Amino acid sequence: MKTRLLLFLALFSLTTCATHSQELEPVEVAKHIFSRTGFADLPHYSTGEYRGHPNGQDLPPTATTSFLLLGQTPTKAVVAMNVVDVKGIQVDTYLHFQKDSVWKLSAFRSLAMTGMLAKMSEQLESFTPQQVDQLLKSAAKDKEKHHLFSSRAEYEFMRGNTKLTIASDAALVAHFTNNKADFERIKAAGLQEISGKTTEDTQDQELAKPLEAVYRKLYISSVRSGGDEFGNGLNFLIGGMVDNAVGYLYVKDKKDLPEMSPNDIIMLREIGDGWYLYKTT
């Protein structure tokens, strides 16, 4: 009886150790770190600049979270975390992991400098048609060009573009999906312009100018060849502040897809058919 008991305890101990040592994937680590109950092993799953905050106990108690794996290699991974409060306001963040003995969170990112854009968007949305008319009259007399816009078309673009820049990732994907035919048309024109040319010949070249009216209706600021950041891709820039930008990227071959990093392209979310949503810092 004693021998059986010892054997049982030994097997139980081995099973417990195996379960405890079972490797957690990046999304699982993210869920543990941002759980409401806390994560006792947090220091073991932290590295680099991430020192344990923010974590689940830093989030509002009524907020809900969801997670999406954006990309993973043997040594690096990026997980998107969407946070929604009770009013439905969404914040998208990006968790950068490094593989050591286990997957460890090394950096926490989101699109920076959105506060100014949010205030601008709120102001633009608040203007009545009469106020817009008055501002346009003032702009016509403004020789110093300190005005925000000088035509109703400029106002409509600025309003839509600013709102789209700070939109949730889900809304940005939906915007692309709802207007995919126009995006594909512009893409075809851009690819035709750079066809047969090397990346060096088309370094950060503006494309599809004849279709500017089309892409501005989509609230796209510019369409350019990839340049240093996006190589052989096509960059459909929405907007942002300084280097903190958001847009859509088309890459014909996945091997040309740039890498994500905490200090440059903080997220790449695949939409399909060679299209991606991106954000930089």
C-alpha positions as CSV (number, residue, x, y, z in Angstrom):
1,M,0.0,0.0,0.0
2,K,2.8,2.3,0.9
3,T,4.6,1.6,-2.4
4,R,1.5,2.4,-4.3
5,L,1.0,5.6,-2.5
6,L,4.6,6.7,-3.2
7,L,4.2,5.7,-6.9
8,F,1.0,7.8,-7.1
9,L,2.7,10.8,-5.5
10,A,5.7,10.5,-7.8
11,L,3.4,10.4,-10.9
12,F,1.4,13.3,-9.6
13,S,4.6,15.3,-9.1
14,L,5.8,14.6,-12.6
15,T,2.5,15.6,-14.1
16,T,2.4,18.8,-12.2
17,C,5.9,19.7,-13.3
18,A,5.2,18.9,-16.9
19,T,2.0,21.1,-16.8
20,H,3.9,24.0,-15.1
21,S,6.8,23.8,-17.6
22,Q,4.5,23.6,-20.6
23,E,5.4,26.4,-22.9
24,L,2.9,29.2,-23.2
25,E,2.4,30.7,-26.7
26,P,2.5,34.6,-27.0
27,V,-1.3,35.0,-27.0
28,E,-1.6,32.9,-23.9
29,V,1.1,34.9,-22.2
30,A,-0.7,38.1,-23.2
31,K,-3.9,36.9,-21.7
32,H,-2.2,36.0,-18.4
33,I,-0.4,39.4,-18.2
34,F,-3.6,41.3,-18.9
35,S,-6.0,39.2,-16.7
36,R,-7.9,41.0,-13.9
37,T,-6.7,38.5,-11.3
38,G,-3.0,39.3,-11.7
39,F,-0.1,37.1,-12.9
40,A,2.2,35.9,-10.2
41,D,4.8,34.8,-12.8
42,L,4.9,38.2,-14.5
43,P,8.6,38.9,-13.9
44,H,9.4,35.5,-15.4
45,Y,7.6,36.6,-18.6
46,S,9.0,40.1,-18.9
47,T,12.2,41.4,-20.6
48,G,13.7,44.4,-22.2
49,E,12.0,47.7,-21.6
50,Y,8.8,46.1,-20.3
51,R,8.9,46.2,-16.5
52,G,5.6,44.8,-15.7
53,H,3.3,47.7,-16.5
54,P,0.8,48.2,-17.9
55,N,-0.9,44.9,-17.0
56,G,-4.4,43.7,-16.4
57,Q,-4.7,45.3,-13.0
58,D,-3.9,48.7,-14.6
59,L,-6.9,48.5,-17.0
60,P,-10.3,49.9,-16.0
61,P,-12.3,47.3,-14.2
62,T,-15.2,47.4,-16.7
63,A,-12.9,47.2,-19.8
64,T,-12.9,44.1,-22.0
65,T,-9.9,42.8,-24.0
66,S,-9.4,40.6,-27.0
67,F,-6.2,39.4,-28.6
68,L,-4.9,38.6,-32.1
69,L,-1.6,37.1,-33.2
70,L,-0.2,39.4,-35.9
71,G,3.0,37.5,-36.6
72,Q,5.4,35.0,-35.2
73,T,8.9,33.7,-35.9
74,P,11.0,31.3,-33.9
75,T,12.3,34.3,-31.8
76,K,9.8,37.2,-32.1
77,A,6.1,37.6,-32.0
78,V,3.6,40.5,-32.0
79,V,0.1,40.3,-30.5
80,A,-2.6,42.9,-30.9
81,M,-4.7,43.7,-27.9
82,N,-7.9,45.6,-28.3
83,V,-9.3,47.2,-25.2
84,V,-13.0,48.4,-25.1
85,D,-14.6,50.4,-22.3
86,V,-18.3,50.4,-21.3
87,K,-18.9,53.4,-23.6
88,G,-17.6,51.4,-26.6
89,I,-14.4,53.4,-26.9
90,Q,-11.7,51.2,-28.3
91,V,-7.9,51.4,-27.9
92,D,-5.6,49.1,-30.0
93,T,-2.2,48.2,-28.5
94,Y,0.6,46.0,-29.7
95,L,2.6,43.6,-27.6
96,H,6.1,42.7,-28.8
97,F,7.5,39.4,-27.5
98,Q,10.9,37.9,-27.6
99,K,11.7,34.2,-27.2
100,D,14.2,33.3,-24.4
101,S,13.6,30.2,-22.4
102,V,9.9,31.2,-22.7
103,W,8.0,33.9,-24.6
104,K,8.5,37.2,-22.8
105,L,6.8,40.6,-23.3
106,S,9.5,43.0,-24.3
107,A,7.7,46.2,-25.4
108,F,4.2,47.7,-25.3
109,R,3.1,50.0,-28.2
110,S,0.2,51.9,-29.6
111,L,-0.2,54.7,-32.2
112,A,1.4,57.7,-30.5
113,M,0.3,61.4,-30.4
114,T,-3.4,60.6,-31.1
115,G,-4.6,63.1,-28.5
116,M,-4.1,66.1,-30.7
117,L,-5.7,64.2,-33.6
118,A,-8.7,63.3,-31.4
119,K,-9.2,66.9,-30.4
120,M,-8.9,68.0,-34.1
121,S,-11.4,65.4,-35.1
122,E,-13.9,66.4,-32.4
123,Q,-13.6,70.1,-33.5
124,L,-14.1,69.3,-37.2
125,E,-17.1,67.1,-36.5
126,S,-18.6,69.9,-34.4
127,F,-18.7,72.5,-37.2
128,T,-22.2,73.3,-38.5
129,P,-22.5,73.9,-42.3
130,Q,-22.9,77.6,-41.5
131,Q,-19.7,77.6,-39.5
132,V,-17.9,75.9,-42.4
133,D,-19.1,78.6,-44.7
134,Q,-17.9,81.3,-42.4
135,L,-14.5,79.7,-42.1
136,L,-14.2,79.4,-45.9
137,K,-15.0,83.1,-46.2
138,S,-12.3,83.9,-43.7
139,A,-9.9,81.6,-45.5
140,A,-10.5,83.5,-48.8
141,K,-9.3,86.7,-47.1
142,D,-6.4,85.1,-45.3
143,K,-3.2,86.0,-47.2
144,E,-0.9,84.4,-44.6
145,K,-2.6,81.0,-45.2
146,H,-3.2,80.2,-41.5
147,H,-6.5,78.5,-42.3
148,L,-7.1,74.8,-41.9
149,F,-8.9,74.4,-45.2
150,S,-9.8,76.7,-48.2
151,S,-12.6,74.7,-49.8
152,R,-15.5,72.4,-48.7
153,A,-13.7,69.5,-50.4
154,E,-10.6,70.1,-48.2
155,Y,-12.8,70.3,-45.1
156,E,-14.6,67.0,-45.9
157,F,-11.3,65.3,-46.6
158,M,-9.7,66.6,-43.4
159,R,-12.7,65.6,-41.3
160,G,-12.8,62.1,-42.8
161,N,-9.0,61.6,-42.8
162,T,-8.5,62.6,-39.2
163,K,-11.4,60.4,-38.1
164,L,-10.0,57.5,-40.0
165,T,-6.4,58.0,-38.7
166,I,-7.6,57.4,-35.1
167,A,-10.2,54.8,-35.9
168,S,-10.0,51.3,-34.4
169,D,-8.2,48.6,-36.3
170,A,-11.5,46.8,-36.8
171,A,-12.9,50.0,-38.4
172,L,-9.9,50.5,-40.5
173,V,-10.2,46.9,-41.9
174,A,-13.9,47.5,-42.5
175,H,-13.1,50.7,-44.4
176,F,-10.8,48.8,-46.7
177,T,-13.2,45.9,-47.2
178,N,-16.1,48.3,-48.0
179,N,-14.0,50.1,-50.6
180,K,-11.8,47.3,-51.9
181,A,-12.7,47.8,-55.5
182,D,-11.3,51.4,-55.5
183,F,-8.2,50.3,-53.6
184,E,-7.6,47.6,-56.2
185,R,-8.0,50.1,-59.0
186,I,-5.5,52.5,-57.5
187,K,-3.1,49.6,-56.7
188,A,-3.2,48.4,-60.4
189,A,-2.4,52.0,-61.6
190,G,0.5,52.2,-59.1
191,L,1.9,48.8,-60.1
192,Q,1.7,49.8,-63.8
193,E,3.8,52.9,-63.1
194,I,6.6,51.0,-61.5
195,S,6.5,48.0,-63.7
196,G,9.9,47.0,-65.0
197,K,11.7,49.4,-62.7
198,T,14.0,48.6,-59.8
199,T,13.2,49.5,-56.2
200,E,16.1,52.0,-56.4
201,D,14.5,53.7,-59.4
202,T,11.2,54.1,-57.7
203,Q,12.4,55.0,-54.2
204,D,9.5,56.6,-52.3
205,Q,7.9,57.7,-55.5
206,E,4.4,59.3,-55.5
207,L,2.1,57.1,-57.6
208,A,-1.4,57.1,-59.1
209,K,-1.8,60.9,-59.3
210,P,-4.4,60.7,-62.1
211,L,-6.5,58.8,-59.5
212,E,-6.0,61.4,-56.7
213,A,-9.7,62.2,-56.6
214,V,-10.5,58.6,-56.1
215,Y,-8.1,57.9,-53.2
216,R,-8.9,61.2,-51.5
217,K,-12.5,60.0,-51.4
218,L,-11.1,57.1,-49.4
219,Y,-9.4,59.6,-47.1
220,I,-5.9,58.4,-48.3
221,S,-3.3,61.2,-48.1
222,S,-0.9,59.7,-50.7
223,V,0.0,56.6,-52.6
224,R,3.7,55.9,-52.8
225,S,6.2,53.2,-53.7
226,G,7.6,51.5,-50.6
227,G,10.8,53.3,-50.0
228,D,13.2,52.4,-47.2
229,E,10.4,51.2,-44.9
230,F,8.2,49.1,-47.2
231,G,10.6,48.1,-50.0
232,N,8.6,46.6,-52.9
233,G,5.3,47.4,-51.4
234,L,2.8,50.2,-52.1
235,N,2.1,52.6,-49.2
236,F,-1.4,53.9,-49.0
237,L,-0.8,56.5,-46.2
238,I,-3.8,57.7,-44.2
239,G,-2.1,60.0,-41.8
240,G,-0.6,60.5,-38.3
241,M,1.7,62.8,-36.5
242,V,5.5,63.0,-37.3
243,D,6.6,59.4,-37.7
244,N,3.5,57.9,-36.0
245,A,1.6,56.9,-39.1
246,V,-1.2,54.6,-40.1
247,G,-2.1,53.3,-43.5
248,Y,-2.6,50.3,-45.8
249,L,0.2,48.4,-47.5
250,Y,0.1,46.2,-50.6
251,V,2.8,43.6,-51.0
252,K,2.6,41.2,-53.9
253,D,5.0,38.6,-52.4
254,K,5.0,37.8,-48.6
255,K,8.8,37.4,-48.7
256,D,8.9,41.2,-49.3
257,L,6.9,41.9,-46.2
258,P,8.9,44.1,-43.7
259,E,9.5,43.0,-40.2
260,M,7.6,44.4,-37.2
261,S,9.6,46.0,-34.5
262,P,8.9,48.2,-31.4
263,N,10.9,51.1,-32.9
264,D,9.6,51.2,-36.5
265,I,6.7,49.2,-37.9
266,I,4.8,48.5,-34.7
267,M,2.1,46.4,-36.3
268,L,1.2,44.7,-39.6
269,R,-2.3,43.1,-39.8
270,E,-3.1,41.0,-42.7
271,I,-6.3,41.8,-44.5
272,G,-6.0,39.4,-47.4
273,D,-5.0,39.3,-51.1
274,G,-1.6,40.9,-50.3
275,W,-3.1,43.8,-48.3
276,Y,-2.1,44.8,-44.8
277,L,-3.0,47.4,-42.2
278,Y,0.1,49.0,-40.7
279,K,1.2,51.5,-38.0
280,T,4.6,53.0,-37.4
281,T,6.3,54.9,-34.6
